[in-house]
Amino acid sequence: MGLFDSAKDMANDPENQEKLKGLASEENVDKAAEKAKDIAPDQADGGIDDLADKAKDFGQQ
């Protein structure tokens, strides 16, 4: 099993999803997005913002 298969299995585990929802607060997502923008090229900022919005939506489910 490869790394991506392991990550997929971990992400699909209902217990892990509940933990993730608890961590996906707007504040935590915003902090992670800002760190990613600091590292990534400027042209990636829009994609990072889109992913951050999706993570916030997931956290509110």
C-alpha positions in Angstrom: 0.0 0.0 0.0 1.4 3.4 -1.0 1.5 6.6 0.9 -1.6 8.0 -0.9 -3.6 4.9 -0.2 -2.7 5.1 3.4 -3.7 8.8 3.5 -7.0 8.0 1.7 -7.8 5.2 4.2 -7.1 7.5 7.1 -9.2 10.3 5.7 -12.1 8.0 5.1 -12.1 6.7 8.7 -15.2 8.2 10.4 -13.3 8.6 13.7 -10.6 10.6 12.0 -13.2 12.7 10.1 -14.7 13.8 13.5 -11.2 14.7 14.8 -10.6 16.7 11.6 -13.9 18.6 11.9 -12.9 19.6 15.4 -9.6 21.0 14.1 -11.0 22.7 11.0 -12.0 25.9 12.8 -11.9 29.1 10.8 -8.9 30.3 12.9 -6.9 27.1 12.3 -7.7 27.0 8.6 -6.8 30.6 8.2 -3.4 30.1 9.9 -2.7 27.1 7.7 -3.7 28.9 4.6 -1.4 31.9 5.4 1.5 29.6 6.1 0.9 27.8 2.7 0.7 31.2 0.9 4.1 32.2 2.5 5.7 29.1 1.0 3.9 28.7 -2.3 4.3 30.9 -5.3 1.9 33.9 -5.6 0.0 32.3 -8.4 -1.2 29.6 -6.0 -2.9 32.0 -3.6 -6.3 31.7 -5.3 -6.2 27.9 -5.1 -5.1 28.0 -1.5 -8.0 30.3 -0.6 -10.5 28.0 -2.4 -9.2 25.0 -0.4 -9.4 26.9 2.8 -13.0 27.8 2.1 -13.8 24.1 1.5 -12.0 23.1 4.7 -14.1 25.6 6.6 -17.3 24.3 5.1 -16.2 20.7 6.0 -15.5 21.8 9.6 -19.0 23.3 9.9 -20.9 20.1 8.8 
